[in-house]
Amino acid sequence: MMPKFLLYISYKYGFPIVRPLQEEILKRGYEVAWFVEIEENKSFLEPNERLLTTVNEVITYRPDIVLVSSNVVPHFFSGIKVQLFHGFSVNKRSLNEGHFKIRGFFDLYCTQGPSTTNYFKDLEKKHGHFKVIETGWSKVDSLFPVEKNKNINPVVFIASTFTERLSLAHNNEIFNTIVELINENNWKFIINLHPKMDGIIKQKFENLNKFENVTYIPFLKNLEPLKKADVMFTDTSSIITEFIIQNKPVVTFNNSKPKDCFININKVRDIKSSIERALDRPNDLMKKIEEFVLDEHPYFDGSSSKRVIDATVKFHKENRVVLLKAKPINLVRKYKICKQLKYYKF
């Protein structure tokens, strides 16, 4: 019997993560449906995508495999629960928080590369209630194969995290410098801020759309804009890795834990010269980038979605979930999910 898949979405950023997986699922003739946790995000579904609008519809559908891009998933949904991750680890928090926090909901973690796999393998041994398989990340399949840009004017992609203490978008001096660079008209700019960014900040950057050499993108439906850019200017955003795995340089401002493959600065006056250096692609920098990429995401074939579906189908077919230890009781988190979805049947 062919497995049935459920794509579980909490926030908008989950759509470009699971859509490549949906394409692979349908290619194989498997059944797939969606459950979107937040009502307003349902508008991002395409007309041909099957939406289950209530918890009872999901219960009736009885998925065999639930693919999740967020941190939690309803425990009362059937099927194996698969963590896909909503971004790369950028070390905003300690190892026991954020990217590496074990919340006790998942049976299988599909990791992106050695930098995450190795630590999750240790956690797998420690906890025993989930398995870890390295697959690469579905969201970045569309970046490969990497094509050389033929831009007449260099294109700079500007991105910012929403966490105020880490965010370049909250810095007025940086904003004014960006406006100066735009007015020089030597470069083109693509701007995208984190979906959770403060509305006033969003509006300020969106207003830059009035310049001919600026494109403001409120929501990244796919990674095509990253393919068009030559260099990125950002802070501690997880989008750094999504960009740099194309072997393209990144300039970061006050990155919380900068890598030696970043051009990290902490003075606004260094923004222009640092971007110019990145555009020159010095050999020493490019070598460090290549080493970093091999640790973060050593897959350049655009087939990570295929590996994810292969791994989950095999896990389901072999019924490997029965070999796992019992998950933690998790009463508080489970109650919160029940309350949020207004479902209290056990």
C-alpha positions in Angstrom: 0.0 0.0 0.0 1.4 3.4 -1.0 2.0 5.9 1.9 -0.1 9.0 2.4 1.7 12.2 3.2 0.7 15.3 5.2 2.5 18.6 4.8 2.2 20.4 8.1 2.7 24.2 7.9 2.8 26.7 10.8 4.4 29.8 9.3 4.7 31.2 5.7 8.4 30.2 5.6 7.4 26.6 5.5 5.9 26.7 2.0 9.2 26.8 0.0 10.5 24.0 2.2 7.7 21.5 1.5 6.7 22.3 -2.0 9.7 20.6 -3.6 8.8 17.6 -1.5 5.2 17.7 -2.7 6.5 17.7 -6.3 8.6 14.6 -5.5 5.7 12.9 -3.8 3.3 13.5 -6.7 5.9 12.3 -9.2 5.9 8.9 -7.4 2.1 8.7 -7.5 1.7 9.0 -3.7 -1.2 10.9 -2.1 -0.5 14.2 -0.4 -2.5 16.8 1.5 -1.8 20.0 3.5 -2.7 21.2 7.0 -2.0 24.9 7.6 -2.0 25.9 11.2 -2.5 29.6 10.9 -5.7 30.7 9.0 -4.2 33.7 7.2 -1.4 31.5 5.7 -3.9 29.3 3.9 -4.0 32.0 1.2 -0.5 30.9 0.1 -1.8 27.6 -1.1 -2.1 27.0 -4.9 -5.5 26.1 -6.4 -4.4 22.5 -7.1 -3.1 21.9 -3.6 -5.3 19.8 -1.3 -6.1 21.5 2.0 -7.5 19.7 5.0 -9.2 22.5 6.9 -10.0 20.8 10.2 -8.3 18.4 12.6 -11.1 15.9 12.1 -10.3 15.9 8.3 -6.7 15.0 9.1 -7.8 12.3 11.5 -10.0 10.8 8.8 -7.3 11.2 6.2 -4.9 9.2 8.4 -1.5 10.2 7.0 1.3 7.7 7.2 4.1 10.3 7.0 3.8 13.9 8.4 6.5 16.3 7.0 7.0 19.3 9.3 9.0 22.5 8.8 8.3 23.9 12.2 9.3 22.9 15.8 6.2 21.0 16.9 3.4 18.9 15.4 0.2 17.6 16.9 0.9 14.3 18.6 -2.6 13.1 17.9 -2.1 13.1 14.1 -1.3 9.6 12.8 1.9 8.6 11.0 5.6 9.1 11.6 6.5 12.7 12.3 9.5 14.1 10.3 11.5 17.2 11.3 12.7 19.1 8.2 13.9 22.3 9.9 12.8 25.8 9.0 16.4 27.0 8.4 20.1 26.3 8.9 21.6 26.6 12.3 23.2 30.0 12.8 24.0 29.6 16.5 21.7 32.3 17.8 21.2 30.3 20.9 22.9 27.6 22.9 23.1 24.0 21.6 20.2 23.0 23.8 18.0 25.7 22.3 16.9 26.6 18.8 18.1 24.3 16.0 19.2 21.5 18.3 16.4 21.6 20.9 14.7 18.2 21.3 11.0 18.8 21.9 9.9 15.2 21.9 7.5 15.2 18.9 9.5 13.7 16.1 10.4 10.2 15.0 12.8 11.1 12.3 15.2 14.1 11.7 16.3 14.7 8.1 19.5 16.7 8.6 21.1 19.1 6.1 24.8 18.2 6.4 27.6 17.1 8.7 27.5 20.2 10.9 24.0 19.3 12.0 24.0 15.5 11.5 27.0 14.8 13.8 25.4 16.6 16.8 22.0 15.1 16.1 23.5 11.7 16.0 24.8 12.2 19.5 21.3 13.4 20.6 19.9 10.3 18.9 22.0 8.0 21.1 21.2 10.1 24.2 17.4 10.1 23.8 16.7 7.0 21.8 13.2 8.1 20.7 14.1 9.3 17.2 16.4 8.5 14.3 18.6 10.8 12.3 19.3 10.5 8.5 21.3 13.1 6.5 19.4 14.0 3.3 20.3 17.6 2.5 17.6 20.3 2.6 14.6 20.3 0.2 14.3 24.1 0.2 17.6 24.6 -1.6 17.1 22.1 -4.4 16.2 24.9 -6.8 19.6 26.5 -6.3 21.3 23.7 -8.1 23.1 23.4 -10.4 24.6 26.8 -9.7 24.7 29.0 -12.8 27.2 31.8 -13.3 25.5 35.2 -13.2 25.9 37.6 -16.2 24.9 40.7 -14.4 26.1 44.0 -16.0 25.7 45.7 -12.6 26.4 43.6 -9.5 23.4 42.6 -7.5 23.4 42.8 -3.7 20.9 40.8 -1.7 20.0 42.5 1.6 18.5 40.3 4.3 17.9 40.8 8.1 16.7 38.7 11.0 13.8 40.0 13.1 15.6 39.7 16.5 16.2 43.3 17.3 19.6 43.0 19.0 20.9 41.1 16.0 19.0 42.9 13.2 20.7 45.3 10.8 17.2 46.5 9.7 16.7 48.1 13.1 19.9 50.2 12.7 19.1 53.7 11.3 22.7 54.4 10.4 22.8 51.2 8.3 19.6 52.1 6.6 20.9 55.6 5.7 24.1 54.0 4.3 22.0 51.6 2.2 20.1 54.6 0.8 23.4 56.3 -0.1 24.6 53.1 -1.9 21.3 52.9 -3.8 21.7 56.5 -4.9 25.2 55.9 -6.3 23.4 53.6 -8.8 26.4 51.3 -9.3 24.7 48.2 -7.9 21.2 46.7 -8.0 19.6 45.6 -4.7 17.2 42.9 -3.7 15.8 43.3 -0.2 14.0 40.7 1.8 13.3 40.9 5.6 12.3 38.1 7.9 8.5 37.4 7.9 8.3 38.3 11.6 10.0 41.7 11.1 8.4 44.7 12.8 5.8 46.2 10.5 7.2 49.7 10.7 10.7 48.5 9.7 9.2 46.5 6.9 7.4 49.6 5.5 10.6 51.7 5.7 12.5 49.2 3.5 9.5 48.5 1.2 9.5 52.3 0.4 12.9 51.8 -1.2 11.0 50.2 -4.1 10.7 53.7 -5.6 14.3 53.4 -6.7 14.8 51.7 -10.1 17.7 49.7 -8.9 15.8 48.2 -5.9 13.5 45.2 -5.7 11.8 44.7 -2.3 10.4 41.2 -1.8 7.9 40.8 1.1 8.0 37.0 1.0 10.4 34.6 -0.7 8.1 32.1 -2.5 11.2 30.4 -3.8 15.0 31.0 -3.9 15.2 32.4 -7.4 16.2 35.9 -6.1 19.2 34.3 -4.3 20.3 32.8 -7.7 20.3 36.3 -9.2 22.4 38.0 -6.6 26.2 38.2 -6.6 26.8 39.0 -2.9 24.7 39.1 0.3 24.7 41.7 3.0 23.0 40.5 6.2 23.4 40.0 10.0 22.8 36.7 11.8 20.0 35.5 9.6 19.7 31.8 8.7 19.5 32.8 5.1 23.3 33.2 5.1 23.7 29.5 4.6 21.0 29.4 1.9 23.0 31.9 0.0 26.6 30.9 0.7 26.1 27.3 -0.4 26.1 28.6 -3.9 29.8 29.5 -3.3 28.9 33.2 -3.2 30.4 35.6 -0.6 28.4 37.1 2.3 29.1 40.3 4.2 27.7 40.2 7.8 27.2 43.0 10.3 27.8 42.2 13.9 27.1 38.5 13.3 26.7 36.8 16.7 29.1 34.0 15.9 30.9 34.9 12.6 32.6 32.2 10.6 36.0 32.8 9.0 34.2 32.4 5.6 32.1 35.5 6.3 33.3 39.1 5.8 32.1 40.2 9.2 32.1 43.9 10.1 31.0 46.0 13.0 31.4 49.5 11.7 28.8 51.1 9.3 31.6 52.9 7.4 33.0 49.5 6.3 29.8 48.3 4.5 30.7 49.6 1.0 34.4 48.5 1.0 33.4 45.0 2.3 30.8 44.5 -0.4 33.4 45.5 -2.9 35.8 43.0 -1.5 33.1 40.3 -1.7 32.5 41.1 -5.3 36.2 40.6 -6.1 36.0 37.1 -4.7 39.5 36.8 -3.2 41.0 33.3 -3.4 41.5 33.0 0.3 37.9 33.8 1.1 36.5 31.5 -1.6 38.6 28.6 -0.3 37.1 29.1 3.2 33.6 29.3 1.7 34.1 26.0 0.0 35.2 24.3 3.2 32.2 25.7 5.1 29.8 24.6 2.4 31.0 21.0 2.5 30.3 20.9 6.3 26.9 22.6 6.0 25.3 21.2 2.9 27.5 19.0 0.7 24.8 18.3 -1.9 24.9 20.1 -5.2 22.6 17.8 -7.3 19.3 19.4 -6.4 18.0 16.0 -5.2 17.6 16.5 -1.5 13.8 16.2 -1.8 14.3 12.8 -3.4 16.5 11.7 -0.5 14.0 12.9 2.1 11.2 11.0 0.5 13.4 7.9 0.1 14.3 8.1 3.7 10.8 8.6 5.0 9.2 5.9 2.8 11.9 3.4 3.9 11.4 4.4 7.6 7.7 3.8 7.2 7.9 0.6 5.2 10.3 -1.0 7.7 8.1 0.2 10.6 11.3 1.5 12.3 9.2 3.6 14.7 8.6 0.5 16.8 12.3 0.2 17.6 12.3 3.7 19.2 12.0 4.4 22.9 8.8 6.0 24.2 8.7 9.8 23.8 8.6 12.1 26.8 5.1 12.8 28.2 5.3 16.4 27.2 2.0 17.3 28.9 2.4 21.1 28.8 3.4 21.3 25.1 0.7 18.8 24.2 -1.9 20.8 26.0 -0.8 24.0 24.2 -1.2 22.3 20.8 -4.7 20.9 21.8 -5.7 24.4 23.0 -4.4 26.1 19.9 -6.2 23.6 17.6 -9.2 23.3 19.9 -9.0 19.5 19.9 -9.1 17.6 23.2 -9.9 14.0 22.2 -7.3 11.4 23.2 
